[in-house]
């Protein structure tokens, strides 16, 4: 018989304890409580945090779900490392007028006979993302070196902050001349996502990466992209650069600059992966970028249903039809097309959502779906979405995607076009 999981709780100071005997841990899917099944030992790199001004909920032996009273009433959540998918939210409810929580992927966590376990599943393992992070001294030297090489380059200035202060891996890669390097392009966006990490207009949550203030010129982008791809090639990689980073807005709004930038980078680096992370709001702009030399795109999708799509993205001047059309055009023009599916337990795995997601992915012949835990205050997000049927479970979602779409890769990270270099598989 498996041992019952006991809730982890905290006081205001952050001191964590296991709930007294008689309380059983539960997780949350949408607004529903779910008993734990198949939770895994806490992965290395997970952060535990308490949720201030929230009430931790658990099950009594009779089955009733209640607030856990005592000196440590606050729920504890896990924030998972990359390569893991959240299966359940921490069971909790906010106190009246509680401030919105910061943008993290809050995941249910519990104690199992002295071992901490989390409601998560491993969904990818790709060394450029899941391997060792660069050493601080090595990174600082690489940043100084590119700053000396390109002293009046705004992209270098932006990426220096991202690499050193915000620990952004793609920014760090640009300085180190390896793997997927960041090329941020746009200060503006035509959406206002509930979970945008560079600009929050109304939640009050702090953004982990403040939005870049000045859109870079073509020269600045070409200089940095050429430098990165050239160093990748010297190291034996074809190299990869990506427009559309966490610190910026929407790259398709800069089509007029990015088309010539892409064409020049493609001329200089015929074998490179030139990638764009995008909201896919402007199909013709994406098509023109692909025709200029972009050969990979990752399209952000919360839902293919207009009602949910609009509730999450709060788009200006486009809808889910344009997003789907963008994916069609990019694939027809020959690009690798991946979908960044922003997942939320109880929404993404609700039967009607999952059926629609599979139907559209099948029709679009998407190469890969990236399962991303949607960061943000769960209650704040749920308050802005319509009520849905109970979720089937996030594990079931992963297995239905794998079973129902055999040609589709399911993971978390974009691979270079043309294959992963030897030693990085
Ligand atoms: S599309 Fe991207 S940049 Fe624009 S609001 Fe959404 S997350 Fe932010």
Boltz pocket constraint, residues with backbone or C-beta under 6 A from the ligand:
constraints:
  - pocket:
      binder: B
      contacts: [[A, 188], [A, 189], [A, 190], [A, 191], [A, 192], [A, 193], [A, 195], [A, 196], [A, 197], [A, 198], [A, 199], [A, 245], [A, 248], [A, 249], [A, 250], [A, 279], [A, 313]]
      max_distance: 6.0
